[in-house]
Amino acid sequence: MRLSADYAHIGGQGPGASFEGAFSFAPAAPASATAPANYVFTPVSLGERPGMFTPAARAYFATRVNAGAFNNPAPIDTQFIDNTTWGTHAEANLVTGIGTFTLVPAYRAGTVNNRFSGPAFRAGWSVENGHQASVEARLDGKRLGPIEWLIGGIYFDETISANAAFNQYTVENIQNLSVSNKSWAGFGRLTFHLSDAFRLTGGLRYTKDDKSLTANTIAVVNQCTRPIVPPNFAPCAGGPSLPSALSLADLQQAIPASDLPAGFPAAPFTAAPYGTFGNVILYVPAAYNSNFNKGEATFRLAAEADLFENSLGYASYETGYRSGGFNLTFGKETYAPETIQAFTVGLKNRLLDNRVLLNIEGFYWRYRNQQLAHLGLDARGASSFFTENIGRSTIWGIDVDGALKVGSGTVLTGAVQYLNTKTDNFIYTEPDSGNSGIPPATTCPSVDSGAFFTVNCSGKPLLNSPKLSINAGLEQTFELGSGHKLIFNLNGRYRSNRIIGFDNLPQQNSGDTFEADASLQLAQIDDRWAVTAWIRNLTDERIPTLSQYNSISGGVLNTVYQPPRTYGVKGSFKF
């Protein structure tokens, strides 16, 4: 029996983004290297990784115009992380006359209290409590002639309660929700040894998910009542944005009495004057009570052959299933399960008395109802973050990785991957707010159907999918005597261009990137203790990981970057 427990606390401010510039609607403007048709992009230079809280960044954002309220956004709120998680885990193995029985129970709990900010959200604030318990049991049976067998099952039970608020300057969405997720599965596997060197394997799993969501939300909306007349395209400029709060009562306290007359909130959808610049404020309550019940059978078929003494060839076909779920997003309340078909063929080799390791693998995957989480607009035109099914996609490629032991204490490693991805059927909708006819900012073609634009990104590569990835590493071990050793590691990673933003805008390409890490470890020969000094992003590269465009708050484009050069020291010991 093995028992374990863990505890973690994450604090600080958390990740943030930096302004790159803004898109403006320009009717009949041709597509360019920096903007799609009907748009122009105006970059801004605020320095490398400036974030959004510097005086210059705040001043820049204050010049933008919010949709709906047509005022200038208030300063972005500060942010923080205060998350705690802990868990316990056990594994018990019992050897019986028919095989080895394994039982794996686990329990986890956590509290989340974090606040993030960005151009799409003045602040997103979440207070959450979650609990999950699971147990897995399996029997790895004794071999029956040419047959190996295994059967088992798993049960998972999770509950989450949360109070959250997402402030978009013109909308404050306050949420109270409770989520229950129960899932169980049974599985089995048979391996037939047709000879000493050739095996066939079949596996089957049935998964049943039972989810429920109960939530109450209040959307407080800030709108402009003055007409939009050129050249004043911000008719309520100077009017107040909405403050952030976790409840309607707290929101009332946060609004200055001079901006809001007594008596708000009145009845739902009843507008009250807000400030003195032509704004009104109203609230829209909503209730969600959704259930998701779905079962799915998946399977795996595989063949393995010992081609030579130290070479293994294999091929497999398998299917996979990812559960659907819920969004607290108007018009996009649920999303369907995702499925995959995966073909794999490969070789694993150990050569030259195990001094060379060489593996080659080819793969071909086909997704159905692929799920994608992104920042977008709900059916009412409000900015929201949600998951939706984007259709079908195809992924294929080849991996080659290996290691070479050079003399005593020197190991070289390397890996190369070629990846080809394509969205076969990637179609989604964006609302046409006020039937304005203004198309969404994207390089994908769109068709105006009145209340909505239908956007077709079929044929585009998948997000975060470089065509070429190359990893290389060096490990050098020095024996120091007295039972100690010194280990030096240097690793580098190259990745070709990849799309890092949902809208497929020109700025949402990462370009080719390279980064390196290094470490130096002092340890006992038997690894009973070790002290390691490490450096990540050794050359302090500025590598973009996510680019987001927000049409609601000033049309700004912002980018999140990998951490700059970071370093530290860690220690470990065994007893």
N, C-alpha and C positions, 0 to 999 in steps of 0.2 A: 504494500500500500504506500502511495506517495501523496502527501498533503502539501498544499501551498496556499499562500495568502499574499495579497498585494494591496498597496494603498498609494494613491497619487493625488497630488494637488497641482493645478495649473493656474498661475496668476499672471499679472502683468497687463499689457494693453492688447496683445494679440496682433494678427496680421492687418495690414492696411494697404490702401491703393494710392496711386499718384495720378494727378490729372495729366492727360496727354493733349487735350484740346477739345473742340466741340464741332458738331455738325449743324449746319443751318440749311433749311429748305430753300432751294433756289429753282423755281419752275423752269423746265426745259434745259437746265444745265446738263451738259454731256457727262458721261462717266469719265473719271480721270484716275490717275495713279493713286490718289488719296481719298477719293469719294465715289460712291455710286451715282448713277444718273439722278438728277433733280436735287443733288446736295453738293455743298462745298464744305471742306474741312479746314478749320483754322487752328493750327497748332499753338500750344503755349509752352514756354520754356521756364520752368520753375526750379531746375536743378535735378540732379540724379536722386531718385528715391525720396522726393521731398515730403511725401505723405500729404495729408489734407488739412493739417492743423497749423501749418506755418502761417504767419501773417500774409505772405504773398499768395498762398493757396486760398486762404479765406477770402482775400480781397478779390481774387479772380472769380471764385464761385458766386460771390455776391452780385456780379454783373449779369449772371444768367437769369432766365425768366422761367418760372414754373408754369407748366400747362394747367389749365383749369382755373387756378386762382389768378394767373397772369401777374404775379408779383415776383419780387426778387427773393430768392431763398434766404432763410435765416442761417447763421453760422452752423456748421456741422457740430453736433454734440461730441463730447469726449467719449472714449470707449474703455472697456476693461474686461478682463476674464477672471472669474472666481469659481472654478470648477473642481469638484472633489469626487473621486471614484474609489471604490474598494471592492474586493471580491475574494472568494474562497473557491478552491478547486481540489478535487481528489481523484485519484485513479487507483482502483483496486483490481488486482488480477488473481484469479483462482484457477489453478490447474486441476482439471477433472479428468475422468476416464474418457470423455468424449471430446475434449478440447479445452482451450483456455477461455474462461469467462471473464469479461472485463466490464466494470461498472465505473462510469465517469459522471459524478454529480458536480454541479457548480452553481454558485449564486453570485450575483453582482448587484450593486446599488450605486447610485450617484446623484449628486445635486449639481445643477447648472445655474449659474447666475452670471450672465454675460451681456454685454452691450457692445454692439458694433455700429460703425457709422461709415457713410460713404455718400456719394452724390445721389444714389437712388433712394437712400434712407437717411434722414436726419439722424435717426437712431433706431436700431432694432434691439429690443430689450426682452430677454427671456429668463424666466425663473422656472426651473423644472426639477421634478423629482422622479426618478425611475428605478424600477426593481425588475430583475429578471432571474429566473431559475430554470435550470435545464438538467436533464439526466439522459445519458446514453448508456445502453447496454448492448453488448455484442458477444457472440460465441464464435470463436475461431476454431472450427472443428478439426479433429484429427483426420489426416488424409485417409481416404477410403480407396485403396488401390490407386488408380490414375487420377482420382478426383480430390481436389481441395475445396473446402466450402466454408462459408461464413454467413451468419444471419445476425440481424440486430434491429434496434429501433432507437429513436430519439424523441424527446418531448421538450418543448420550449414554451415558457410562459413569461410574458412581459407586460408590465403596466407602467404608464407614464401619465403624470398629471402636470399641467403647465399653465402658467399665466404669462402671456407674451403681448408685446405691443410693437408695432412697426409704423414709424412716423415717416411720411413721404412729403412733408412740408404742407401739402394740400389735403392730405388724408392721414388721420391717425386711426389705425386699426388695432383695437384692443381685443384680445382673445383669451378665453378660458376654456381649456380642453382636457379631455381624458381619453386615453387610448389604451385599448387592450389588444394584445397580440398573442394568440395561442397557435402553436404549430406542432404537428407530430409527423413522424415518418417511419416507415419500415423499409428495410433494405436487405438484400442478399447478394451473394457472389459465388459463382462456381468457376473453378479452373480445371480444365481437362488436359492432362499430360499425354498427348498423343504419342510422344517418344521422349527420350531423355533430353532432347534438344528443342522440342517444339510444343507450345502450349496455346490453348484457346481459353479465353475468359469471357464470361457473360455476367453482367450485373444489372439489377433492377431495383428501383427505389420508387415508392409512392409517398408523396408529400401532401398534407392537408393543412391549409391555412385558414384560420378563423380570426378575423380582425373586426374591431368596432371602434368607432369614433363618436364621441359626444362633445359638442362644442357650442358655445355661445359667443358671438362676436358683436362688436359695436364699431361701425365705421363712422368717424366724425369727419365731415367733408367741408372744405373751405373753397368757396367759389367766388368768381368775379361777376358782377352784374353790369359792368360798363361795356359798351360795344368796343370791338377791336377795330380801330380805325387807323390806317397808316398816317404818318410814320410811327405813331405810338402803338407799338405792338404789345406793350405791357400796360394795359389800361388801369390796372390796380397796383402799379409799382408804388412801393412804400407801405403797402398793406401788410398786416402781420401774417407770418407763417404759424402753423400750429405747434405748440410745445409738445414735449414727450411726456407720457405718463402711463402707468400700468393699470389705471382704472379711470372710469368716467369722473368719479369724485375728485381724484388727484388732478385730472385734466382741468376741471373747473377751478381748482385752487391755483393752478399754474398760469391760467389766463388772467392778465391784468383786468381789474374791474372796469377800467376805462375802455377796454376793447369789447366787452361783452355785457349787454344789458342783463338785468336780473330776469330770472325765469327760464334760462336755458339750462338743461334741455327741455324743450316743449315736446309735443307729440312727434313721433318719427316723421321724417321728411318735411318737417316744418322749419323754415329758414328764419334765422334771427340775424340782425345786423352784426357784423364782426369788424371792429375798427371803424375808421372814418375814410377809407379809400375806395369804398364800393364793394367790399366783400360781404358775403353772408356765410353763415355756418349752420349746418344741420347734422342730424345723426341718423344712421340707418342700422337698426339691429337685425341680426340674422341668427338662425339656429341651424346646426348641422347634426344629423343623426344618421350615420352611414355604417353599413356592414359590408364585409368582404368575406365570402366563403368560396374557396376554390381548392380543388384537388388536382394533382398532376402526376402522371407516371413518367419517369425518365429511365433511360437504360444506357448500358455501355457494352460494346462488343470489341474484343481486342485479340490480337495474335502476337506471340513472342517467339523468337527463334534464336538459339545460341549458334551464331554463324561460325565463330571460331572460338578458341579457348577464352579470349578476353573481349569478345565482340557480341553485342546484343542487337538484333533487329526487331522492330516492333511496328505495329499499325493498329489504329483504333478508330471507332466511330462511336460518338456518344451524344446524348441530348441533355440539355440543361433547362432549368426553370428558375425564374426570379419572380417573387411575389409582387402583386400589384399593391395599391394603397390609396391614401387620401391626400388631398390638398385643401387648405382653408383658402381657396381662391375661387372667386365667383366665376361660374361657367366652366371651371376645370377641377371639379370637386374630387374626381377619382381618376385613376389611371390603371390600365390593364396589366396583367403579368407579361413578362418578357421571356422568350424562349430562344434557344440556340441549338444548332446542329454543328458538331465539330468533328472534323477528320484530321488525323495526325499520323505521320509516318516518320520513322527516325532510326538512327544508329547510335549506339553508345560503345566506345572503344577505349581500352587501356593497352598501350603499346610500349615497346622497349623496356620490358621489366617494370611496368607501371610508372615509368618516368614521364610518359606522355598520356594525357587524357584528352580525347577528342570526341565531341558529340555533335551530331547533325540532326536537325528536326525540321520537317515541313508541316505546315498546318493550313487548314481552310475552314473558316467559320461562317455560318449564316445566321444572322439574328432576325427574329420576328417580333413586331411590337416593341422595338428597342426603346428603353426608357432613357430620358435625358432631363436632368434638373438644370434650370436656367432662370435668369432674370428676364421677365417679359411683362406683357400687359394682360390683365384679366378681361373678361367679357364686357366690363364697363369702362375699360380704358385706363384703369389704375395700375400702377407698377406693382409687381408681385414676384415672388420667387416660388416656383412650383416645378413639379415633375410631370412630364407628359410623354405619351408614346409617339415617337417620330417616324415609325414605319419599319422598313427593312434595311439591312446593311450587310455587306460582304467584306470579310477580312481574310487575306491569305498572305503567307510569307514563309521565310526560312530563317532558322537560327543556327549559328555555328559557334560553339564555345569550347574552350580547351584550357589546358594547363601544361606547363613544361617545367620539370625540375632540372635546374642547371647546377650541376655540382652539389656541394654540400651547403644546405641552408638557403638556397636561392630558388624561388618559384616565380615564374612568369605566368600570368593569366590573361585571357583575352576572349572577347565575344563580339560577334557581328550579327546584326539582325536586319533583314530587308522586310519591309512591311508595306502592303498595298491595301488600302481601305477605300470603300465607296458606299455612300448612302444610296441604296437602290430606290427607295421610296420615302423621301423625307419631305413631308408636307405639313404645314401648320398654318394657323390663322392669327391675324392681328386685328384688333378692332379699328374701325375708321371713326375716330372720335368726332362726333358732330357731323358725320358725313362730309368731312372736309375735302375728301379726295386726295389728301396728302399721303403718298405711299410710304411704307416703312423704310428706314435706312438700312439697306442690305444689298449685297451684290447678287442675291438670288432673285429671279423674276417673280413678280407678284401681280395678281389680278384683283381689281376692285369689284366686289360683288354687292356694294351698297353699304351695309353696316360693317362688313369685314373685308380685309384683304386676305387672299389666299396666297401664301408664300411657298414656292416650290424650290427646295435646295437639293433635289435628287441629283445624284452624280457627284456631289461634293465629297471630299475626304472627311473622315470622322475627326472629332476634336482630339487634340493631344496625341496625334499618331504620326510620328516622324517616319519617313520612308527608310531612312538609314540611321542605325544606332551602332556605335562602336565603343566598347569598353576595353580598357587595358590596365593591367596592374602589375606591380612588382612587390614581392615580399622577401625581405632579407633577414635571416636569423643569425645572430652572433652569440656563441656560447661564451659566457664570461668566467666560467669556473665557479667554484663554491656553490654549485647547484642553481645558478641563475642564468638568464638569457635576456637578450635585447632583440626586439623584433621591430623592424622598420617597414611601413607600408606606404605605397604611393599608388593612387588609382585615378584614372582619368576617364571622362565620359563625353563622347561627341554625339550630338543629335541634330539631324537635319531639320529644316523648317517644318513647323506644325501649326495648325490653326488653333488658336487659344481663345476664340470668342464665338458665341452662338450666332452672331449676325453676319459672319463671313465678310467683314469689312477689311479693306486693305491693311489697316493698322493692327488687325487681329491675326497677324502672322508673326511668329516668334523670330524667324530667321535662324540660321545655323548657330548652334551654341556649343561651347566646350567648358567644362569645369573639372577641377581636380581636388582631391582630398588627400591628406597625409596623416600619419600617426606614428608614434614611437612608444613602444611598450616595454617596461621592465617587469620580469616575472620570474617565479621559480620554475625550474625545469619541469616539475610535475603539475604546474599551473594551479597550485593551491592558493596563490595570491598573485595579483597583477595590478600595476599602476600604468595608465595609458594617458598620454597627452595627445590631443587630436586637433586638427584644423580642417574645417570644411570650406569649400569654395576658396581654395588657396590663393588664387589670383584675383579675388574680389570681382568676379564677373557680374554684370547686370543682366540677369536672365529672366525674361517675362514668363509668367505661368498662367495668367488669366487676364483677359481684356473684356470689359463690360461697357456697353453703350446704354444710356438711359435717355429716352426721348422725353420723359415727363419733367425731369429737373434740368432744364437748360440744354438738352441735347449733348451732354458732356460724355467724353470717352475717358475711362480710367483704366489703369493697368496695375496688377499685383505682380511683384517680383519675388524671386527666391531670396532667402536671406543673404545678406552680404557675407564677407568673410567672418566666420565665427570660430571660436576655439575654446577649449576647456580641458579639464583633467577628470578622469574617472578611475575608480578603484573597485576591485572585486576580490572575494576570497571564498574558499570552500571549506566546509567543516563537517 
